[in-house]
C-alpha cells in the first residue's frame, strides 16, 4: 500500500470515530442536558451575548449571562465533549483538505483500474468530510456551546480555552456548510 493510501486510510478511520463523536454531540445538545441553551430566557441572553460572536470579551456583561454560566457548570462535562467534537472537526477538515490536496497533486488522474486502493480511500475521505460537515451543520446552538465553554473554562480553570479562536471561526463557518466544503474543494483543485 502506498504512503498516500496509508494516510487516507488513517484519516478515514479517524473520521469514522469523529463522526460518532459528532453524532453524540448533536444528541447532547438537542435532547439532553444542554437544553438550557434554547429555553426562552436563555435564548434572550444568548442572542445578546452572541451579537458580536466570535468576540467574547464582553459576554459576561450581558444581563443573565452569569446565571447561565453557573448552570453550565452543572453540565460542564457535556459542554466540553461537544466543544471538543467541534474543535476536532475543524482540525479534521484542515487535515483532510491537506491530504486531498496532496492526493490531487500526486495523482493527476484517479483511475479505479490503475490505483484501486488509493482511489477508493480518496473517495472515502471526501465522503467522510461531507458527512461530518452535514452532521455538524445540524447541531443547534454551536456558537453558544463554543462561547459558553470558553467562558466556563476561563471562569473555572483560570484562563480561556487556547483554541477558542479556531473553534469559534469554524462554528461561524458551519452556518453555511456548503460554502466551507466548496472552499475546501476549491483549495484542493
C-alpha positions as CSV (number, residue, x, y, z in Angstrom):
1,X,0.0,0.0,0.0
2,X,1.4,3.4,-0.9
3,X,2.1,6.1,1.6
4,X,-0.7,8.2,0.3
5,X,-3.1,5.3,0.7
6,X,-2.0,4.8,4.3
7,X,-2.6,8.5,5.1
8,X,-6.0,8.3,3.5
9,X,-6.8,5.1,5.5
10,X,-5.8,6.7,8.8
11,X,-7.7,9.8,8.1
12,X,-10.8,7.8,7.2
13,X,-10.6,5.8,10.4
14,X,-10.2,8.9,12.4
15,X,-13.1,10.4,10.5
16,X,-15.3,7.5,11.4
17,X,-14.6,7.9,15.1
18,X,-15.1,11.6,14.8
19,X,-18.5,11.1,13.1
20,X,-19.6,9.1,16.0
21,X,-18.5,11.8,18.5
22,X,-20.3,14.5,16.4
23,X,-23.4,12.4,16.4
24,X,-23.3,12.1,20.2
25,X,-22.6,15.8,20.5
26,X,-25.7,16.5,18.5
27,X,-27.8,14.3,20.7
28,X,-26.4,16.0,23.8
29,X,-27.2,19.5,22.6
30,X,-30.6,18.6,21.1
31,X,-32.1,16.1,23.5
32,X,-30.2,16.2,26.8
33,X,-28.7,18.4,29.4
34,X,-27.7,21.4,27.2
35,X,-31.4,22.3,26.7
36,X,-30.8,25.4,28.8
37,X,-29.2,26.9,25.7
38,X,-32.5,27.0,23.9
39,X,-35.0,27.8,26.7
40,X,-36.9,31.1,26.3
41,X,-34.9,33.1,28.9
42,X,-31.6,31.5,27.7
43,X,-32.4,32.5,24.1
44,X,-32.7,36.2,25.0
45,X,-29.4,36.1,26.9
46,X,-27.7,34.2,24.1
47,X,-29.0,36.5,21.5
48,X,-27.4,39.4,23.3
49,X,-24.1,37.6,24.0
50,X,-23.7,36.2,20.5
51,X,-24.3,39.6,18.7
52,X,-20.5,40.1,18.5
53,X,-19.5,36.5,18.2
54,X,-16.7,35.3,17.9
55,X,-15.6,38.3,20.1
56,X,-16.3,37.1,23.6
57,X,-14.7,39.8,25.6
58,X,-17.9,41.5,26.9
59,X,-20.2,38.4,27.0
60,X,-20.1,38.4,30.8
61,X,-21.7,41.9,30.9
62,X,-24.8,40.6,29.2
63,X,-27.7,40.5,31.8
64,X,-28.4,36.9,32.8
65,X,-25.1,35.6,31.3
66,X,-23.6,34.8,34.7
67,X,-26.7,32.8,35.7
68,X,-26.4,30.8,32.5
69,X,-22.7,30.3,33.1
70,X,-23.5,28.9,36.6
71,X,-26.0,26.5,35.1
72,X,-23.4,25.4,32.6
73,X,-21.1,24.5,35.5
74,X,-23.5,21.6,36.2
75,X,-23.2,20.3,32.7
76,X,-19.5,21.1,32.1
77,X,-18.6,17.5,31.0
78,X,-21.2,17.5,28.3
79,X,-20.3,21.0,27.2
80,X,-16.7,20.0,27.0
81,X,-17.4,16.9,24.9
82,X,-19.5,19.0,22.4
83,X,-16.8,21.7,22.3
84,X,-14.0,19.3,21.5
85,X,-16.1,17.5,18.9
86,X,-16.4,20.8,17.1
87,X,-12.8,21.6,17.6
88,X,-11.6,18.2,16.4
89,X,-13.8,18.5,13.4
90,X,-12.1,21.8,12.5
91,X,-8.7,20.1,12.7
92,X,-10.0,17.1,10.7
93,X,-11.2,19.5,8.0
94,X,-7.7,21.0,7.7
95,X,-6.0,17.6,7.7
96,X,-8.5,16.2,5.2
97,X,-8.0,19.2,2.9
98,X,-4.2,18.9,3.1
99,X,-4.3,15.1,2.2
100,X,-6.9,15.7,-0.5
101,X,-4.7,18.4,-2.0
102,X,-1.6,16.1,-1.8
103,X,-3.6,13.3,-3.5
104,X,-4.8,15.6,-6.3
105,X,-1.3,16.9,-6.8
106,X,0.3,13.5,-6.7
107,X,-2.2,11.6,-8.8
108,X,-3.4,13.7,-11.6
109,X,-5.9,11.1,-12.8
110,X,-7.6,8.7,-10.5
111,X,-8.4,5.5,-12.3
112,X,-10.1,2.7,-10.5
113,X,-8.3,0.1,-12.6
114,X,-4.8,1.5,-12.1
115,X,-5.0,2.7,-8.4
116,X,-8.0,1.0,-6.9
117,X,-6.9,1.2,-3.2
118,X,-5.9,4.8,-3.3
119,X,-8.9,5.8,-5.4
120,X,-11.4,4.2,-3.0
121,X,-9.7,5.6,0.0
122,X,-9.6,9.1,-1.5
123,X,-13.4,8.9,-2.2
124,X,-13.9,7.5,1.4
125,X,-12.2,10.6,2.9
126,X,-14.0,13.0,0.7
127,X,-17.3,11.4,1.6
128,X,-16.4,11.4,5.3
129,X,-15.6,15.1,5.2
130,X,-19.0,15.8,3.7
131,X,-20.8,13.6,6.2
132,X,-19.1,15.3,9.2
133,X,-19.9,18.8,7.9
134,X,-23.6,18.0,7.2
135,X,-24.0,16.4,10.7
136,X,-22.2,19.4,12.3
137,X,-24.5,21.8,10.5
138,X,-27.5,20.1,12.1
139,X,-26.3,20.8,15.6
140,X,-28.2,23.7,17.1
141,X,-26.5,26.3,19.2
142,X,-22.9,25.5,18.0
143,X,-21.8,29.1,18.6
144,X,-23.4,29.1,22.1
145,X,-21.6,25.9,23.1
146,X,-18.3,27.3,21.9
147,X,-18.8,30.7,23.6
148,X,-20.1,29.1,26.9
149,X,-17.3,26.6,27.0
150,X,-14.7,29.3,26.5
151,X,-16.2,31.4,29.2
152,X,-16.7,28.5,31.6
153,X,-13.1,27.4,31.0
154,X,-11.9,31.0,31.8
155,X,-14.0,31.2,34.9
156,X,-13.3,27.8,36.5
157,X,-9.9,27.0,35.1
158,X,-8.4,30.4,35.3
159,X,-7.7,31.0,31.6
160,X,-9.7,31.0,28.4
161,X,-9.5,28.0,26.1
162,X,-6.4,28.5,23.9
163,X,-8.1,27.0,20.8
164,X,-11.2,29.2,21.1
165,X,-10.4,31.4,18.0
166,X,-10.2,28.3,15.8
167,X,-13.3,26.7,17.2
168,X,-15.3,30.0,17.0
169,X,-14.3,30.6,13.4
170,X,-15.3,27.0,12.5
171,X,-18.6,27.4,14.3
172,X,-19.2,30.5,12.2
173,X,-18.3,28.8,9.0
174,X,-20.7,25.9,9.8
175,X,-23.7,28.3,9.5
176,X,-23.1,27.7,5.8
177,X,-21.5,24.3,5.5
178,X,-21.7,24.1,1.7
179,X,-19.6,27.3,1.4
180,X,-17.0,25.7,3.7
181,X,-17.0,22.5,1.7
182,X,-16.8,24.4,-1.6
183,X,-13.8,26.3,-0.2
184,X,-12.0,23.1,0.8
185,X,-12.7,21.5,-2.6
186,X,-11.5,24.6,-4.5
187,X,-8.3,24.8,-2.4
188,X,-7.6,21.2,-3.3
189,X,-8.1,21.7,-7.0
